Amino acid sequence: MLRLFLLTVLVLITFFTSAQEKQKYKIAVVAFYNLENFYDTVHNPMVNDIEFTPKGEKGYSGKIYNLKTSKLATVISKIGTDEKPISIDGPALIGVAEIENDTVLNDLIHHPLLSDRKYKFVHYDSKDLRGIDVALLYNPKRFVVEDSKPLTLFIKGRPQFHTRDILWVKGKLDGETIHIYVNHWPSRLGGEEESAPYRAAAALLCKKNIDSIAFADGLQKVIIMGDLNDDPTSASIINVLGAKEKKEDVKKGGIYNPWIELFKKGLGTLAYNDSWGLFDQIMVTSLWLDKHQAGYFYFRQHIFKREFMTENIGQYKGYPMRTWDGNNYRGGYSDHFPTYIVLLKKL
């Protein structure tokens, strides 16, 4: 009887272990990358872009532009490709910031390193004084756009204040309806404390739009990404968006921010005066957190940081290898590291 019992236990353990090993998942990588002043070389008289032309102080030539495009394509081509289960086709969705226009986006997605993925994009021109916008790149094999629009930030009492629009895109990720917000909130120019109300206003604009959709259509799967010019523990994110550090604290319809924990550990996506900031964040709403659902669920987050993207000598050692140091061309990639999250779905 004892031998029979032990044999039965062994069979059950083997069965359940085998069942767990056979569970397979589909993966979707969602990324964000600030491309650091990705301008073309043609002067647009409607915006302040003269420095990024051949006649500007930077001497921004076609050669430098082509190198910049190639370096950005190199980074994007590698994001998420070493994830398990493997994501051969890279990110399904990539939010980008600091792009001038459709020209640079077209040159980027048609670069030989990316052309096989056949990325498309959603982009609107904003009234930003520097002429930079946000956009969403997407793999049409994975994502189908259903609707989109720019959300313009207005500051009461400051009619001449213009910044980047927030991009809202609705679509189907492998058949599942999701909403995406790509952000590049107002900078800290003039001081972090003095400029904080502008970022709080951007956070509120984003939150109100999410709430309005939930009110009209019920709770949705939402991804909020961008260069927020604030850290995960800043008031705009904690108080205005109401983002939580721990999944168990996220209430129905609330927002989970997986970057708070990493920031508290001293990790970041950009550095200034030997201090790390983590402005480049990707957050998800509560419907992404159930791992037992039929659709995609949130799995994990990463800062994409590779040796070739990192300064290895001098006073900026360890920083992201940037394109420019003032007007001096450094030949880098961007002054931000990209971030990405992994979504999984049981097959």
N, C-alpha and C positions, 0 to 999 in steps of 0.2 A: 504493500500500500504506500509506503514511504517513497519507494522508487517511482511508483506511478504518479504520486503527487509532485515530486520533483521534476519528472518529465513533463507533466502538464504545465507547471510554472515556466519551465524553459521554453516550451512551445509558445506560450502566451507572450513572454518577453520578446522572443524572436519575431512574433507576428506584429506586435505593436512597434518595435524598433524598425522593422521593415516598412510598416505603414508610414511612419514618420519620415523615413529616408526617401520614400517615393513621392512625398508631397512636393509638388513643383509650383513655381511662382512665375508670373510674368512681371517684368520690371519696367518702371518708367522713371527716368531721371529728369528732374526739373531744376534748372540752373539760373543763376543771375550773375551778370558780369558788368562792371563799370569799365567801359573801354577807353577811358582817359582821353578826352579831347580828340575823338575820331572825326576829324574834319576832312573834306576834300580840299583841293588846292585852289578852288575858284572862289573869288570874293563875292559874297552876297551883300549888296548894299543895304539890305533891310536889317542886318544884324551886325554885331561887333565881332567879326571874324578875321579882320585884316592881318592879325599876327600869324594866322594859319594859311598864309599864301606865300608864294615865292618872293614877294616884295616886302613881306613883314619881317619883324625883328628876328623871328625864328628861322627865316630862310626855308620855309616849309615847301620843299620841292616835290616833284613827282616821284623821285627816287625814295625820299623819306616816307611818302604816303604809301608806296608799294611795300616798303619794308614793314611799316606799321600794319597794313592789312595782312601781310603774311604771318607776322608774329601773333596777331589776334586769332587768325585762323588756326595756327598751331595749337594754341591753348584750347580753343573750343573743340578742336578735333579730338582732344585727349580727355576732356571732362567726362567722368563716369564710365569710361570704357574698361576699367579694371574692376568694376563692381561684379559681385556674384549674387544671383545668377547674372551672367555676363550681359552687358548692354552694348552690343556690337555697334549699333547705330547711334551711340552717344545720346545726348539729351533729346527728349521729345519736345521740350519747351525750354527756351532760353530768353529770359528778360535781359535787356541791355540798356545801358544809360550812357550819356555823353556821346550821342551820335548826332551828326549834323543834319542828315537828310537821307532820302531814298538811295542816292548815289552810292554812299559808303556802304549801306546795307546790301545793295545789289553786288557790289564788288566783293564784299565779304562772303556772302553765301555762294557766289560762283567761283571762289578761290578753289584751286585744284584739291586742296585738303578737305574741302567741305562739299564740293559740287555733287558728289555721289549721293549725298543725303537729300538733295533737292529741297532744302529749306525754303520756306516762304516766310513772309513777315507781315505784321500789322503795325502801322506807324501813322501818326498824325503830326503835322507841324504845329508847334506851340509858339507862344509869344515871348518865350525866354529871350532875354536881351543878348545872351551869348550865342543864341541860335542852336542850342543843343536840346535834344529830346530823348524820350525813352521809346522803346519798341519791343515787340515780342516776335522772336523767331520761333518757327514751329515746323516739325516734320509732318508733312501732309499725310504720310502713311499712318501716323499715330493720332493726329489731332485735326479736327475739322472745325473751322471757325463758323459760328452761327450769328454772332453779333459783336459789335465793338463800338466804343466811343471814347473821346477824351473827356476827362473831368477837369475843368479849369478852376484853379484856386483864385478866389478874390479875397483881398484883405480890406476890411472895412476902414475907410478913411485914407486908403492908399491906392487910388485908382491907377497910378503909374507903376504899381508893383506887378511884375510879370515873372513867373517862374515856369518850370516844366509842368505840363499837364500830367495827371495820373491817367494811365491807359487801362481801360476796362475791356476785357475780352471774355466772351462767353463761347463755349464750344464743347465738343465731345472728344474726350481722351479715350481712345479705344472703345468708343461707343457710350461712354459715361459722361453725363453733363457736369461740367465744372466751370467756375468763374475765376479769372485771374486779374489781379491788379498789379501793374508795373509802376513803381514809384521812383522819383528822384526828388526828395523833399528839399526845401530851401536850405542853403548852406549856412555855415556858422560865421559868415562874414560879419564883422562888427562885434563879435563875441558870442560865445555859446549861450549865455544867459539872455542877452539882449535879443538874439534871433530865435530863441526857443518858442515864442508865441506863433511864429510862422510855421514851424514844424508841427506844432500842436494843431494849427488850423488845417494843415494837410492831412494829418491823422484823422481829424474829425470829418473831413470831406470823404475820405475813404470809408470810414466807419458808417457814416450816414448812408452811403450808397449801398453798402453791404446789407444794412438793416432794411432799407427800402425794398430791396429785392426779396429778402426773407419775408417781409410783410406781405408782399404781393404774391409770391410763389412758394412760400415755405422755406425752411432751412436748406441751404445749398452747400455743396463742397466748394470752398473758396481757398485760393492761394494768394497771399499777399507777399509781394517780393519787392526788393529795391534797395537802392542806396538811400537810406533814411537820414543820413547826416546826424544821426543819433545812435547811441549805443542801446543794447537790449534792455538796460535798466533805466533808460531815460523816461521822463514823465510822459512824453508823447506816446510812448509804446505801452508803458505800464498803466498810466491813468486814463489816457484818451482811448486807445485801442482796447485796453483792458486785457492785454496778453498775459498769459500765465506761464510760469517756469515749469510746473509739474502737470502732467496729463490729468492726474486725479483732481486737480483744482479747476479744470476747464469745465464750465457748466454748458448745458445745451445751448448751442449757438455761439459759444465763446471761442476765443482764439488761443492757440497753443504756440509758444515761441521757443523752439528748441535751442536757441542761441544764447539764452541767458546763462545756462550752466557753463558753456564754453567760455563766455566772456568773463565770468567770475574766476575761471581758472587761468586767466591772463592771455587767452588766445584772441586773435583779431584778424582783420582783413586789410587794414592799412595802419601805417605807423607815422607818428609825428613827435619829434623831440623825445625819442626812445620810449614813447608810450603807445600802446596798441589800442586802436578803436575797432569796433565790430559794427560798422554801419551797414554792411551788405547782408541783409537778412531775408529769410523765406519763412513765412508763418502759415499755419493751416487752421481751419475752423474745426469744430468738434466732430463733424461727421467723418473726418479722416482718421479718427483715433481708434475705431473699433477694428481689431485685427481679425475678427471672425465674420466680417461682412463679405458679400459676394464681390463687391467692387474693390477698387484700389484703397489701400490704407497706408498711412504714414509709417515708414520704417526707421530711417535714420538721416542724419545731417552730416555734411562735410564742408570744410574749407579746402578748396582745391589749391594746394601749394606744392610746387615741384621745384627742384634745385635750379633748373634752367630759368625759372621765373623769378629767382631770388638774388638780390645783391649779395655777393660773396666776399667783397673787400671794402675797405674804407669806412667812412662814418655812417653809411647807410647799410652796413652789413646786416643781413637778415630781413631787410625791408623788401617789399615787392619791387622788382626791377622796373622802374618807371620809364616812360618815353622821354620826358623832359625834366630837367632841373633848371627852372627859370626858362631862359631862352637857349639853354644848351641841350642839344640832342644827346640823350644817353643811350639810345638804341634798345630800350627795354620794351616791355609789353604793356603794362598798366601800373598805376600806383595803387591799385586794389587787387587783392586776390579774389577770384570768383568763389561763389558758394553754390552748393547744390543739395537737394534732398532726394532720397530714394523712396519711391512708392512701390508697393508690392500688391499683387493680386493672385489669389489662389487659382490654379488651373484645374 
